[in-house]
Amino acid sequence: MDRLVIGVDLGGTILRAGAFDAQGTMVVVCETPIEAARGPESGLQKMQGLIKQVWAESGAKTLAGIGIGSTGPVDPLHGIINNPFTLPTWENVRVVEWMEKAFSVPVTLENDADVAALGEYWQGAGQTIQRLYAVTVGTGVGTALILDGEIYRGVDGSHPEGGHMVLDPGGPLCYCKMRGCWESLCAGPSIERQAREADLTGSHLLEMAAGERDNIEARMVFEAARMGDKPALAIVEDFTRYFIQGILNVCILFVPEVIVLSGGVMRSTDLFLPRLEDALQAYTEMVPAHRVHILPAKLGYYAGLYGAAYTIWSKVL
Amino acid sequence: MDRLVIGVDLGGTILRAGAFDAQGTMVVVCETPIEAARGPESGLQKMQGLIKQVWAESGAKTLAGIGIGSTGPVDPLHGIINNPFTLPTWENVRVVEWMEKAFSVPVTLENDADVAALGEYWQGAGQTIQRLYAVTVGTGVGTALILDGEIYRGVDGSHPEGGHMVLDPGGPLCYCKMRGCWESLCAGPSIERQAREADLTGSHLLEMAAGERDNIEARMVFEAARMGDKPALAIVEDFTRYFIQGILNVCILFVPEVIVLSGGVMRSTDLFLPRLEDALQAYTEMVPAHRVHILPAKLGYYAGLYGAAYTIWSKVL
């Protein structure tokens, strides 16, 4: 391989880097804990080291550029990470400038949800799709919109946060300060909270959590529901109703060709995907929701690496 | 004037046509009742007649094209009106083909909400704005998104219907089959229904409606609220809460530079705009909603004519 691009995925816990050729093949991938709380200087050196390692292992002569996807908020227009929330102490970190100096190649910075969606567009579930909407349900609910292969941005390059649209003003209070946003109703922590607060008489959930309510995890709730556990089924029922409402709202507002679903909760699609599909098929009056395809993400953990690399390859090629 | 474009606005009641020069000046405008129930053949002849009249009155030599905005659903990609709902008997009407034959010039067809937003982009409140979202609150709640001067379209050229996003699953049933969509909570008929069903003890509303509950109109409710009428204030309070929620959701999902407001209900912005502005200023955590500008539409009834004409001028120039 002559030329490669390195995609970097900076999460709150793990830092990953992968080397990609122009055809979209990931030839090497490495990872290391980011240990963000040690400060940005230490983190940036780690990132530089990982990029060097991946480059060396790839055997490529030339580095065409580095694409970075980071847990947000980030400022993609100025290449700045501003995220003391999941990267403690990382405020106003000029990562693009830093890496450009270190490697003398073009460097981009994007929100992690955006590059994950872009990765699915380039090499995953959404290839050649003109309007691709991505929804990730895990610790939170993240969204991204890829239009004609480009990240949709709001004012000042901001990243829309569809996961915080309000679906039920009578719902639980979220850290976004609103009640009943999508995330507060459907993300993993919401499912866990409901299970921990539920009347668990006759339920297997306590057993599954070794007798401790605080140990109950979202995946256990889905597992229990599969076995017919009533309290778990009630929680999954609420989750399903709200999840369908969120997806229908996305259809009504964007009418995308494809909605790509990812995240931990998507391991349990057997419990709610058939009903979601039925709801879309039935909603044909106002917009052709029956024409919107729901697809599972294909690239898993690596979607962000693909997308980050594509931010460079799409310009170079 | 050498060359002009004619913009046409086909509503359920009125048919309008205006002649525009390339600078965006409307030099002539005419209107006539459409009497849609007489059938599409009669309607298309009326439209042809009105276009000829406007062209003649403009004194222009050349017609560069005709842009048509129509009450939807329409199929802009194939130039077909399919709207037996507000244009009784108008099913599968190939209006573009018909007018192209009649005038031998390029003809476009778009949804009326889209051309109204496009008009505001061209000559109204949203000039040079990269991401413009338009919300019309009247008999219904209509929305449109203009990105870089182009109409955002969904699958198959479909028009997203943001007015039917669900804001409260416990809300009233809408003809879209969902409960608590934006339109069911905030459009004129919803305000009227609430007033007609309310306990009107001590209210001026019945007087204003000449003693008949069925005569109560949305504008009366806003008027009464201005005078401190308690039942009216309660309805306006609910309206305001849901309207703000709808606009905030638009900010969260799109983060546009500008949201242009229009429609009959917007004559009462004094009652809710200050609170909306406060809500946007306060919502800075997830997206920079404080950077989204709320502007009243500038072109009134004629916005659709401007936008329809622009669909041609933007291609010709």
Interface residues (C-beta under 8 A of the other chain):
Chain A: R131 T143 L147 R153 G154 V155 D156 S158 H159 P160 E161 G162 H164 M165 V166 L167 D168 P169 G170 Y175 C176 K177 M178 R241 Q245 L248 N249 I252 L253 F254 V255 P256 E257 A282 Y283 E285 M286 V287 P288 R291 V292
Chain B: R131 T143 L147 R153 G154 V155 D156 S158 H159 P160 E161 G162 H164 M165 V166 L167 D168 P169 G170 Y175 C176 K177 M178 R241 Q245 L248 N249 I252 L253 F254 V255 P256 E257 A282 Y283 E285 M286 V287 P288 R291 V292
